[in-house]
Amino acid sequence: MADNVKNTNTKAQEEKAEIVQPVEVEWGDTTFTLDFTRDTAAQLQANGFDMDKIATEMLIQPLLMFTFAFKAHHPNAKRKIIQEIWETFDGDDKSDITKALIELYSQTITSTWNGKGEGEGKKAKWRVRG
């Protein structure tokens, strides 16, 4: 009987299943949630972040990304505390958390670029005049 069951998952449901979850960092009694929004991703870019330079600017780009990942949920986190947390990570931790943040950042950029999609509210139409 299971062979006759039709897959009713929509494309949106399948995409939601692939959503990358925020990163949590514990520091003393505090748990920080690291994530990106459209605004924090734009701020990150405006402050010189370039994903293509992560491997060549290992002292700048990963820390910059880590710092801006706090802004979505902890906009008032002090830079000194963020720096102290970063400095406690060893090389493998820095590499792993940077990979996780790249996934979050990429997800934010992709969802921003793709917009709301079809069938979700009012959609603008455009054309080239001629």
C-alpha positions in Angstrom: 0.0 0.0 0.0 2.9 2.4 0.7 3.8 2.2 -3.0 0.6 4.0 -3.9 1.3 6.9 -1.6 2.1 10.0 -3.6 4.9 12.3 -2.4 3.1 15.5 -1.4 6.2 17.5 -0.3 6.3 20.8 -2.1 9.5 22.4 -3.3 9.3 24.9 -0.4 9.0 22.0 2.2 12.0 20.3 0.7 14.0 23.6 0.9 13.0 24.1 4.5 14.3 20.7 5.3 17.8 21.8 4.1 17.9 25.0 6.2 21.2 25.4 8.0 20.7 25.9 11.7 22.4 28.8 13.6 25.6 28.1 15.6 25.6 28.2 19.4 28.7 29.3 21.3 28.8 28.9 25.1 30.9 31.4 27.0 30.6 31.0 30.8 26.9 31.1 31.7 25.9 32.7 28.4 25.0 30.9 25.2 25.4 33.1 22.1 23.4 32.3 18.9 25.4 33.1 15.7 23.4 33.7 12.6 23.0 36.1 9.6 20.1 38.2 8.5 19.9 40.2 5.3 21.0 43.2 7.2 23.9 41.6 9.0 25.1 40.0 5.8 25.0 43.4 4.1 26.9 45.0 7.0 29.5 42.2 6.8 30.0 42.9 3.1 30.1 46.7 3.7 32.9 46.1 6.2 35.1 44.4 3.7 34.2 40.7 3.9 35.1 38.7 0.9 34.4 35.0 1.0 37.0 34.5 -1.8 39.7 35.7 0.5 39.0 33.5 3.5 41.9 31.1 2.7 44.4 33.9 2.0 43.4 36.3 4.8 43.0 33.8 7.6 43.6 36.4 10.3 41.0 38.9 9.0 38.1 37.3 7.1 37.1 34.4 9.5 37.2 36.7 12.5 35.2 39.4 10.7 32.6 36.8 9.8 32.5 35.5 13.3 32.1 39.0 14.7 29.2 39.9 12.4 27.4 36.6 13.1 26.8 37.9 16.6 24.8 40.9 15.4 21.6 39.1 14.4 20.8 37.9 17.9 23.3 39.9 20.1 23.7 43.3 18.5 25.2 44.7 21.7 27.8 42.1 22.3 31.1 43.8 23.0 33.9 43.3 20.4 36.3 42.6 23.2 34.2 39.6 24.4 33.8 38.3 20.8 37.6 38.6 20.3 38.2 36.7 23.6 35.9 33.9 22.6 37.6 33.6 19.1 41.0 33.4 20.7 40.0 30.4 22.9 39.4 28.3 19.8 42.2 26.2 18.4 42.8 25.9 14.7 40.4 23.1 14.1 37.6 24.9 16.0 38.2 28.1 14.0 38.1 26.1 10.8 35.0 24.2 11.8 33.1 27.3 13.0 34.1 29.2 9.9 32.8 26.5 7.7 29.5 26.5 9.6 29.3 30.3 9.3 30.0 30.2 5.6 27.0 27.9 5.2 24.8 30.3 7.2 26.1 33.3 5.3 25.6 31.5 1.9 22.1 30.5 2.8 21.2 34.1 3.7 22.7 35.4 0.5 20.9 32.8 -1.6 17.5 33.4 0.0 18.0 37.2 -0.3 18.9 36.9 -4.0 16.1 34.5 -4.8 13.5 36.7 -3.1 10.1 35.4 -2.0 9.5 33.3 -5.1 6.3 32.6 -7.0 3.0 32.4 -5.4 4.0 34.2 -2.2 2.2 37.5 -2.1 2.4 40.3 -4.5 5.1 40.1 -7.2 6.5 42.9 -9.2 6.5 42.6 -13.0 9.1 44.2 -15.3 9.9 44.5 -19.0 12.3 46.4 -21.2 10.5 49.2 -23.0 10.6 49.0 -26.7 
